[in-house]
Amino acid sequence: MIILIEEIFKEVLKEIKPSKTEMEKLKIKANEIIDKIWEVIKENNYPVLEVLLVGSSARNTNLKDDYDIDIFILFDKSTSEDELEEMGLNIGIETIKRLNGSYKINYASHPYVNGKVDEYEVDIVPCYKIDFGEKIISAVDRTPLHHKFLKDRLNEKLCDEVRLLKAFLKSLGLYGSDVKTKGFSGYLCELLILHYGSFINLLKDAQNWKIGKKIILKDIFEIYKDVDINKLKKFEEPFVVYDPVDLNRNVASPLSKENFCEFIFYAREFLKNPSIEFFKDYAKKLEKILEDREHGYRLILKIPREDVVDDIIYPQMEKLQKSINKAITKNEFVILDSKCFADEDYCYLYWEFLVHKLPRVALREGPPIFEKERAERFLKKYDKVFIKDCKLFAYTERKYYHIIDLFKDIVNGNLQNISIPKYVNPRKGEIIEL
C-alpha cells in the first residue's frame, strides 16, 4: 500500500510541478518588475521600506501553469492611508506601463494594480511594514509576514508536499478561499503541510477529524514566548488554524462546514483505496455520475447581474436562495437539490424538486383539545375540523399546489417574507423550466 501511494505521488508531481526552467524564467521576470518598481520609487522619493515578491510562486509551492507574480510594496507606517493608496497605484501603473503591459485597478482592503506583462499576471499591492505581533493597519499587511514566516520553513520536499495537497483539493473542487469556493487557501495548505510534515500524514490525521478541530503550529511558541493556549481567541468555525502572524485570526475561516466534511471523507476514501484518479478532476467526474439519473422537476430563476464582484454577489445569491427555500419548505414542496452560480451577465438560482405539483387538499395539525384557548383559535380559522389522538386537525386547500405558482408570486413581489438582497432582486428574474 505504501509503495502504491508513493508511486501515485511521484506520478502526480510529474504532472503538476513546474520545471526548473519555467521557475527560473518567472524569477527573472519578477526581478525585472521589481527593478522597475524601485526605479519609480526612487524617482518620486516615496517612503518605501521594502519591495517583496510573495505568494506561491515566490515560495516554490505553485502548481504548473500557475505563474502569478505577486509583489508587495511595504511603506513606512507614518504614511497616511490616502497617501499609501495614491502612491501605491502610481507605482503599479507606471511600472506596468514601462514594461509595455496592460493594467486595471482591483480592490481588496484598498485599491491595487493588476497587470499583464508578457504571459504573466502581476499584482502590485501597497501595504504597511509591520512586525510579528504588531497590530495591522490594513488587511493586506499580514501577507508579507505570511511569506517571511513560510519562506524560512518550507524546504523543497515540503514544497512538493504542498503541491500534492493543492492538486488533491483542486481535483475535489475544494481549493480556493473565495466566497464562491469556500475551500482551502494556498496559505492554509502551506501551514497544514508545515504542521504535519507531509501530505500523507495530513490525510491520516484528517480522516478522524471532527467539527471544531483546532490546530496551533509549534512555531507559534517560538515567535511568541508567552502564549497561553487557554487565552487564545475562541472561534466558532468548523475548522480552526491559528494564524502565526495574527493569533486573533483563523486562517480556515473561509472554509465551509460542507467542504470541511468533504475533505475528511475523501481523505478516508483515498487512504482506503489509493488512486491517481483523486487528482484528476475527481469532482467533475463525480458530478457526471450523479447527473446520470432520473431527475425531478427542475427550474432556474435567472436574474440580471449587477456590476459587482463575486465576493458580494455569491453571498447575496445564497441569502436569497436560503430565504426562498424556507418558503418552498413551508408550502410542503420537497427540495432534492439547490445551488446558485453566476456568469458575467446573470445570476442563476437552481432547484430540483421531488414533485412539482401537490394535491389541492392539505392537512393542518392543530393543538390538543385540552388547550382550550388554542383550540378555539384553531376552530375560528378552519371549518373542516376533526379529532385524532386527542388533537385537532383540519382539511384545507393549499395556496400553492404547483411550484411554478409560488415562483410567479416571488417574481411578481406577491410573496411575503422573502429576504431580498441589494444586488440580487428576484423581481427582475425570469423563471426557466428545464
QUIJO-V40480 format. One line per field, one symbol per residue. phi: phi as a letter, one per 30 degrees, with the letter a starting at -180 (. if undefined). psi: psi as a letter, one per 40 degrees, with the letter a starting at -180 (. if undefined). Layout:
phi: ???
psi: ???
This chain:
phi: .ddddddddddddedcddddddddddddddddddedddeddddchddccabbdbidddcicddeicbdccbccccddddddddeddddddddddddddchccbbccbcdadbccbbbhcccbcccdacdbceidddcbedddeededdddedccddddddddddddddddddicckcddddhccddddeddddedciadddddddddcdbejebbbdddedddcdcdcedcdecbcddbbbddddbdcbcdcddddeddedddeddddddddbeadddcbhdddddddddddadcddbbbccbedddbdeecddddddddddddeddddecidcddaaababcdcbcbccbbcdbcbcdddbccdcddddcedddddddddbcccbcbhicdbbdbcddccbedddddddddiccdicdcddcbcddcdbdcdc
psi: dddddddddddddddehiiddddddddddddddddddddddddefifhdihhhaidddefeiihegfihhhhhhiieehiddddddddddddddddddefaiiihihbdiiihhihhbehhhhhhiiihiiheihididedddddddddddeehiddddddddddddddddefehheieddfahiddddddddddeeiddddddddeeiihehhhhidddeddhdfhhdeeihhieidhhhhhddheehhdedehiddddddddddddddddghiedeegfdddddddddegihiahiihhhhhhigiidddddddddddddddddddddefihhdiiiiiiaddihhhiihidiehiidiihhhaiieegddddddddddidgiihhfeihiihihidhehdddddddddefehifhhhidegheeeihhhh.
